[in-house]
């Protein structure tokens, strides 16, 4: 019998105390996995629709086969695993700044971990995604899917903010092949100012509102997925 709250891992990180825990939903018996950073909830397996749609919408805008996909932010793994479900994906690299998160999946602690790490197409990389976009040599991915910050305006770390400027997105676009796609998850409604910035760098820029049932409130919640295509 699993206790209602079970701490699976706790580590001190450069961004503060990081905890992975699971709890049993008393009404359904379902195991819910949650990640907290300090006192802030980062993610829950209760809400994965928008993370999955980040991959679905990003790859729907991608053309061709043998796609090379880069995911910024590993989290619970739902974006990465959804991308692997697209048979056109030949290579998937996931960059995460926290080795603890990579370790959770390597230890197969999370529901989709085995699917992710046992797929030969997958590479998990410990690095700073934002620093890679700024300074690393361009590697020409067909799609870059990013889910790290709450939104372009609400970042987990101040050093992330410059990515969401025209200069930052231009630096990111160096890492995209022709017809390459950048897709971004946001917890906020579509942001007109950010859309203007996105459209200044990408030829086709769109904001998709993703609605999902919120079992905690009994209502419907929404996230945003931005998609930009480099023609």
DAWOGI-V73198 format. One record per residue. N is the residue number from 1. OMEGA is omega in degrees with one decimal (none if undefined). NEAR is the number of other C-alpha atoms within 12 Angstrom. D_CENTER is the distance of its C-alpha to the mean C-alpha in Angstrom with 2 decimals. Layout:
BEGIN
n=N omega=OMEGA near=NEAR d_center=D_CENTER
n=N omega=OMEGA near=NEAR d_center=D_CENTER
END
This chain:
BEGIN
n=1 omega=-178.8 near=9 d_center=32.23
n=2 omega=176.7 near=17 d_center=28.93
n=3 omega=-175.8 near=15 d_center=29.20
n=4 omega=173.8 near=18 d_center=27.36
n=5 omega=177.8 near=19 d_center=25.14
n=6 omega=178.5 near=20 d_center=24.56
n=7 omega=-179.7 near=21 d_center=22.94
n=8 omega=178.9 near=26 d_center=21.35
n=9 omega=174.4 near=24 d_center=20.52
n=10 omega=178.9 near=21 d_center=21.11
n=11 omega=171.3 near=24 d_center=20.80
n=12 omega=-179.5 near=18 d_center=21.59
n=13 omega=179.2 near=17 d_center=19.05
n=14 omega=179.4 near=16 d_center=19.43
n=15 omega=179.5 near=21 d_center=17.42
n=16 omega=-178.2 near=17 d_center=19.60
n=17 omega=-177.6 near=21 d_center=20.10
n=18 omega=-178.2 near=30 d_center=17.21
n=19 omega=168.7 near=33 d_center=18.00
n=20 omega=178.7 near=35 d_center=16.89
n=21 omega=173.3 near=32 d_center=19.27
n=22 omega=179.1 near=30 d_center=20.17
n=23 omega=178.5 near=26 d_center=22.67
n=24 omega=174.8 near=21 d_center=24.76
n=25 omega=-174.4 near=19 d_center=24.84
n=26 omega=-177.7 near=13 d_center=28.60
n=27 omega=-175.7 near=12 d_center=29.00
n=28 omega=-175.0 near=10 d_center=27.30
n=29 omega=-179.7 near=14 d_center=27.15
n=30 omega=175.4 near=16 d_center=23.47
n=31 omega=-179.3 near=24 d_center=21.55
n=32 omega=179.6 near=29 d_center=18.69
n=33 omega=-176.2 near=35 d_center=16.23
n=34 omega=176.2 near=32 d_center=15.21
n=35 omega=176.4 near=34 d_center=13.77
n=36 omega=172.7 near=29 d_center=15.76
n=37 omega=-169.2 near=27 d_center=15.92
n=38 omega=179.6 near=19 d_center=19.54
n=39 omega=-173.5 near=12 d_center=20.54
n=40 omega=173.7 near=17 d_center=17.26
n=41 omega=179.0 near=19 d_center=15.22
n=42 omega=-174.5 near=30 d_center=11.50
n=43 omega=179.1 near=33 d_center=10.61
n=44 omega=177.0 near=31 d_center=12.91
n=45 omega=171.2 near=33 d_center=13.38
n=46 omega=-173.1 near=28 d_center=15.60
n=47 omega=-178.4 near=29 d_center=12.93
n=48 omega=-174.2 near=35 d_center=10.55
n=49 omega=-176.3 near=30 d_center=11.85
n=50 omega=176.5 near=38 d_center=9.55
n=51 omega=177.2 near=44 d_center=6.36
n=52 omega=179.4 near=34 d_center=8.92
n=53 omega=174.7 near=37 d_center=10.28
n=54 omega=178.2 near=44 d_center=7.46
n=55 omega=-177.0 near=43 d_center=8.56
n=56 omega=-178.6 near=34 d_center=12.05
n=57 omega=178.8 near=36 d_center=12.72
n=58 omega=-178.1 near=43 d_center=11.45
n=59 omega=175.3 near=42 d_center=13.57
n=60 omega=178.4 near=26 d_center=16.31
n=61 omega=-179.1 near=29 d_center=16.90
n=62 omega=179.8 near=36 d_center=17.19
n=63 omega=175.8 near=22 d_center=20.74
n=64 omega=179.5 near=21 d_center=22.52
n=65 omega=179.3 near=16 d_center=22.13
n=66 omega=-175.6 near=20 d_center=21.11
n=67 omega=175.4 near=33 d_center=17.70
n=68 omega=-171.6 near=36 d_center=16.02
n=69 omega=175.4 near=44 d_center=12.23
n=70 omega=176.7 near=47 d_center=10.10
n=71 omega=174.3 near=48 d_center=6.40
n=72 omega=-178.2 near=42 d_center=5.75
n=73 omega=-176.2 near=40 d_center=4.68
n=74 omega=178.4 near=48 d_center=6.08
n=75 omega=179.8 near=45 d_center=6.85
n=76 omega=171.4 near=44 d_center=8.98
n=77 omega=-172.5 near=44 d_center=8.02
n=78 omega=176.6 near=38 d_center=8.12
n=79 omega=-177.6 near=45 d_center=5.80
n=80 omega=-178.4 near=49 d_center=7.73
n=81 omega=176.3 near=39 d_center=10.86
n=82 omega=177.2 near=32 d_center=10.97
n=83 omega=179.2 near=41 d_center=10.95
n=84 omega=177.7 near=37 d_center=13.69
n=85 omega=175.2 near=22 d_center=15.59
n=86 omega=-174.8 near=28 d_center=16.40
n=87 omega=179.1 near=18 d_center=19.60
n=88 omega=-176.5 near=22 d_center=19.41
n=89 omega=179.9 near=33 d_center=16.68
n=90 omega=-177.6 near=25 d_center=18.81
n=91 omega=179.0 near=29 d_center=16.52
n=92 omega=173.7 near=39 d_center=12.94
n=93 omega=176.9 near=40 d_center=12.01
n=94 omega=178.1 near=44 d_center=9.11
n=95 omega=174.9 near=35 d_center=9.75
n=96 omega=-177.4 near=34 d_center=9.65
n=97 omega=-175.2 near=29 d_center=12.36
n=98 omega=179.6 near=32 d_center=13.52
n=99 omega=177.8 near=25 d_center=15.69
n=100 omega=-178.0 near=32 d_center=16.05
n=101 omega=176.0 near=38 d_center=12.59
n=102 omega=179.5 near=29 d_center=13.40
n=103 omega=178.0 near=27 d_center=16.78
n=104 omega=-177.9 near=34 d_center=15.82
n=105 omega=177.5 near=35 d_center=14.65
n=106 omega=176.2 near=25 d_center=17.61
n=107 omega=177.5 near=19 d_center=19.81
n=108 omega=-179.4 near=20 d_center=18.40
n=109 omega=-172.4 near=27 d_center=18.20
n=110 omega=-172.6 near=34 d_center=15.55
n=111 omega=-176.8 near=27 d_center=16.29
n=112 omega=-173.8 near=28 d_center=14.26
n=113 omega=-176.7 near=28 d_center=14.81
n=114 omega=177.9 near=21 d_center=17.96
n=115 omega=-177.4 near=24 d_center=16.72
n=116 omega=-169.9 near=35 d_center=14.00
n=117 omega=-179.7 near=31 d_center=16.32
n=118 omega=177.4 near=18 d_center=19.44
n=119 omega=-175.9 near=23 d_center=18.38
n=120 omega=-179.7 near=16 d_center=20.13
n=121 omega=-170.6 near=28 d_center=17.63
n=122 omega=168.7 near=31 d_center=14.99
n=123 omega=176.1 near=27 d_center=15.01
n=124 omega=-173.7 near=36 d_center=13.26
n=125 omega=174.2 near=28 d_center=13.98
n=126 omega=179.5 near=22 d_center=14.63
n=127 omega=176.2 near=23 d_center=14.55
n=128 omega=-177.8 near=26 d_center=13.67
n=129 omega=-175.1 near=33 d_center=11.27
n=130 omega=176.1 near=33 d_center=13.13
n=131 omega=177.3 near=23 d_center=16.43
n=132 omega=-180.0 near=26 d_center=15.81
n=133 omega=-177.6 near=34 d_center=15.27
n=134 omega=-162.7 near=26 d_center=18.41
n=135 omega=-174.9 near=17 d_center=20.78
n=136 omega=174.9 near=17 d_center=20.07
n=137 omega=-178.2 near=15 d_center=22.03
n=138 omega=-178.7 near=17 d_center=20.43
n=139 omega=170.4 near=22 d_center=19.38
n=140 omega=173.2 near=25 d_center=18.98
n=141 omega=175.5 near=33 d_center=15.91
n=142 omega=177.2 near=41 d_center=16.17
n=143 omega=172.5 near=52 d_center=12.59
n=144 omega=-178.1 near=51 d_center=9.82
n=145 omega=-172.6 near=48 d_center=6.37
n=146 omega=174.9 near=46 d_center=4.72
n=147 omega=178.3 near=46 d_center=2.77
n=148 omega=-176.1 near=37 d_center=5.72
n=149 omega=176.7 near=30 d_center=8.76
n=150 omega=178.7 near=27 d_center=10.34
n=151 omega=176.5 near=28 d_center=11.49
n=152 omega=179.9 near=38 d_center=13.34
n=153 omega=-175.3 near=24 d_center=16.28
n=154 omega=-175.2 near=18 d_center=14.96
n=155 omega=177.8 near=23 d_center=13.40
n=156 omega=-177.9 near=25 d_center=13.20
n=157 omega=-178.5 near=22 d_center=15.47
n=158 omega=-178.7 near=15 d_center=18.07
n=159 omega=-179.9 near=19 d_center=17.55
n=160 omega=-167.2 near=30 d_center=14.25
n=161 omega=-174.7 near=25 d_center=16.25
n=162 omega=179.0 near=23 d_center=17.92
n=163 omega=-173.0 near=34 d_center=14.96
n=164 omega=172.8 near=38 d_center=15.28
n=165 omega=178.5 near=24 d_center=18.95
n=166 omega=179.1 near=22 d_center=20.73
n=167 omega=-179.3 near=19 d_center=21.43
n=168 omega=178.4 near=27 d_center=17.89
n=169 omega=175.6 near=38 d_center=16.63
n=170 omega=177.0 near=26 d_center=19.78
n=171 omega=177.9 near=25 d_center=18.97
n=172 omega=-176.9 near=43 d_center=15.56
n=173 omega=175.5 near=38 d_center=17.47
n=174 omega=-176.3 near=30 d_center=19.75
n=175 omega=179.9 near=32 d_center=17.20
n=176 omega=172.2 near=34 d_center=17.25
n=177 omega=172.1 near=27 d_center=20.09
n=178 omega=-174.5 near=21 d_center=22.36
n=179 omega=-179.3 near=27 d_center=20.86
n=180 omega=-173.4 near=37 d_center=17.39
n=181 omega=170.0 near=49 d_center=14.45
n=182 omega=177.6 near=51 d_center=11.82
n=183 omega=-172.6 near=49 d_center=9.36
n=184 omega=173.5 near=49 d_center=7.69
n=185 omega=176.1 near=42 d_center=6.73
n=186 omega=177.6 near=35 d_center=9.61
n=187 omega=-177.5 near=32 d_center=11.60
n=188 omega=172.1 near=27 d_center=14.75
n=189 omega=178.3 near=25 d_center=16.99
n=190 omega=-174.8 near=28 d_center=17.24
n=191 omega=-176.3 near=25 d_center=18.53
n=192 omega=-179.5 near=17 d_center=21.55
n=193 omega=178.7 near=17 d_center=21.69
n=194 omega=176.8 near=31 d_center=18.17
n=195 omega=177.2 near=30 d_center=19.01
n=196 omega=178.2 near=23 d_center=22.14
n=197 omega=180.0 near=27 d_center=20.37
n=198 omega=-178.3 near=37 d_center=17.98
n=199 omega=177.7 near=26 d_center=21.12
n=200 omega=-176.5 near=23 d_center=22.99
n=201 omega=-175.1 near=29 d_center=20.88
n=202 omega=-175.3 near=31 d_center=19.87
n=203 omega=180.0 near=22 d_center=22.64
n=204 omega=-176.7 near=24 d_center=20.94
n=205 omega=-178.0 near=29 d_center=18.62
n=206 omega=174.5 near=29 d_center=17.71
n=207 omega=179.7 near=31 d_center=16.06
n=208 omega=174.8 near=29 d_center=15.49
n=209 omega=-178.4 near=26 d_center=16.03
n=210 omega=178.4 near=29 d_center=14.61
n=211 omega=176.8 near=21 d_center=17.10
n=212 omega=178.3 near=23 d_center=17.08
n=213 omega=178.4 near=18 d_center=19.76
n=214 omega=-176.1 near=19 d_center=19.54
n=215 omega=178.7 near=16 d_center=21.66
n=216 omega=-177.8 near=14 d_center=22.18
n=217 omega=-175.9 near=10 d_center=23.76
n=218 omega=-179.9 near=9 d_center=25.14
n=219 omega=179.6 near=11 d_center=23.93
n=220 omega=175.7 near=15 d_center=21.18
n=221 omega=-177.1 near=22 d_center=18.10
n=222 omega=167.2 near=25 d_center=15.99
n=223 omega=179.1 near=33 d_center=12.68
n=224 omega=170.3 near=34 d_center=12.36
n=225 omega=175.4 near=40 d_center=10.59
n=226 omega=177.8 near=47 d_center=12.23
n=227 omega=175.3 near=41 d_center=13.31
n=228 omega=-179.2 near=43 d_center=15.64
n=229 omega=179.3 near=35 d_center=17.86
n=230 omega=-177.2 near=34 d_center=19.95
n=231 omega=none near=20 d_center=23.32
END
